[in-house]
Amino acid sequence: MLTVKEAAKRVSIPTSTIRYYDKEGLLPFIERDENGYRVFKEEDLFWLELVTCMRKTKMSIGGVLRHVAHLYMEGDKTLDERIKIFQDHQKKLLKQKQDVEDALEKLEIKMNILRSTS
């Protein structure tokens, strides 16, 4: 079992972020010791890393991630729904990636034109 500080160090996020995730209902499965302190199992670190990654891609806490956390608590019967949520997010990210690549290509063309006229 790991403390908040140890878990934070292992996944390279601040302890305050873990506490925030817990407050927002993203860690309903995290156990507490006899003093009420959060304790993390190795498998809990996967979820912390996933939440951190999804937050970097702007997946919402209030809607999607909290919903996924609660689906996880319901067990394997919700696995297909959780997979679908992440597949939909993946499609959205791939579209954003293509949009950025297109914009970078156009920007490079425009910069080359500007360089040639100076």
Phi, psi and omega per residue, in radians:
M1 nan 2.481 -3.099
L2 -2.029 2.572 3.031
T3 -1.383 2.997 3.069
V4 -1.010 -0.784 -3.119
K5 -1.073 -0.766 3.133
E6 -1.168 -0.733 3.113
A7 -1.099 -0.756 3.141
A8 -1.054 -0.756 3.138
K9 -1.127 -0.723 -3.112
R10 -1.132 -0.596 -3.108
V11 -1.834 0.096 3.049
S12 1.030 0.831 3.020
I13 -2.324 2.734 3.121
P14 -1.184 2.636 3.078
T15 -1.061 -0.562 3.129
S16 -1.104 -0.558 3.106
T17 -1.182 -0.741 3.110
I18 -1.091 -0.762 3.126
R19 -1.093 -0.678 3.097
Y20 -1.115 -0.816 3.109
Y21 -1.000 -0.731 -3.141
D22 -1.133 -0.787 3.123
K23 -1.043 -0.602 -3.114
E24 -1.461 0.055 3.072
G25 1.458 0.330 -3.130
L26 -1.557 -0.126 -3.091
L27 -2.243 0.879 -3.062
P28 -1.164 -0.275 -3.081
F29 -1.636 -0.082 -3.114
I30 -1.247 2.247 -3.135
E31 -1.444 2.875 3.090
R32 -2.200 2.568 3.116
D33 -1.449 -3.067 -3.084
E34 -1.102 -0.327 3.099
N35 -1.665 0.022 3.138
G36 1.526 0.103 3.119
Y37 -1.434 2.476 3.104
R38 -1.130 2.421 3.031
V39 -2.275 2.401 -3.031
F40 -1.994 2.423 3.002
K41 -1.618 2.876 3.118
E42 -0.951 -0.752 -3.099
E43 -1.180 -0.374 3.080
D44 -1.210 -0.473 -3.141
L45 -1.130 -0.609 3.084
F46 -1.004 -0.799 -3.128
W47 -1.126 -0.749 3.100
L48 -1.035 -0.745 3.121
E49 -1.142 -0.721 3.134
L50 -1.115 -0.824 3.133
V51 -1.055 -0.773 3.134
T52 -1.062 -0.764 3.116
C53 -1.110 -0.808 -3.113
M54 -1.150 -0.601 3.086
R55 -1.131 -0.643 3.106
K56 -1.117 -0.424 3.129
T57 -1.724 0.260 3.040
K58 1.241 0.393 3.026
M59 -1.218 2.330 -3.023
S60 -1.292 2.522 3.071
I61 -1.332 -0.897 -3.019
G62 -1.088 -0.573 -3.114
G63 -1.735 -1.300 -2.924
V64 -1.282 -0.964 -3.028
L65 -1.129 -0.711 3.099
R66 -1.099 -0.710 3.111
H67 -1.077 -0.784 3.128
V68 -1.087 -0.721 3.125
A69 -1.054 -0.727 -3.141
H70 -1.258 -0.601 3.044
L71 -1.095 -0.718 3.111
Y72 -1.009 -0.708 -3.138
M73 -1.138 -0.435 3.130
E74 -1.376 -0.243 3.040
G75 1.752 -2.951 -3.027
D76 -1.099 -0.357 3.134
K77 -1.113 -0.299 -3.134
T78 -1.779 0.116 -3.065
L79 -1.011 -0.786 -3.130
D80 -1.076 -0.690 3.127
E81 -1.158 -0.721 3.115
R82 -1.131 -0.726 3.104
I83 -1.069 -0.754 -3.139
K84 -1.073 -0.733 3.127
I85 -1.040 -0.808 -3.118
F86 -1.252 -0.574 3.062
Q87 -1.129 -0.740 3.107
D88 -1.077 -0.726 3.122
H89 -1.156 -0.679 3.110
Q90 -1.071 -0.754 3.101
K91 -1.060 -0.742 3.120
K92 -1.077 -0.765 3.140
L93 -1.156 -0.680 3.103
L94 -1.111 -0.667 3.081
K95 -1.129 -0.775 3.113
Q96 -1.090 -0.696 3.123
K97 -1.068 -0.770 3.132
Q98 -1.128 -0.711 3.106
D99 -1.062 -0.747 3.125
V100 -1.156 -0.755 3.118
E101 -1.075 -0.719 3.095
D102 -1.096 -0.765 -3.141
A103 -1.129 -0.707 3.115
L104 -1.118 -0.683 3.121
E105 -1.114 -0.813 3.119
K106 -1.114 -0.701 3.111
L107 -1.089 -0.718 3.116
E108 -1.092 -0.737 3.103
I109 -1.074 -0.832 -3.136
K110 -1.094 -0.715 3.131
M111 -1.138 -0.655 3.098
N112 -1.136 -0.669 3.095
I113 -1.129 -0.790 3.132
L114 -1.086 -0.706 3.134
R115 -1.123 -0.646 -3.090
S116 -1.294 -0.365 -3.138
T117 -1.641 -0.105 -3.104
S118 -1.610 nan nan
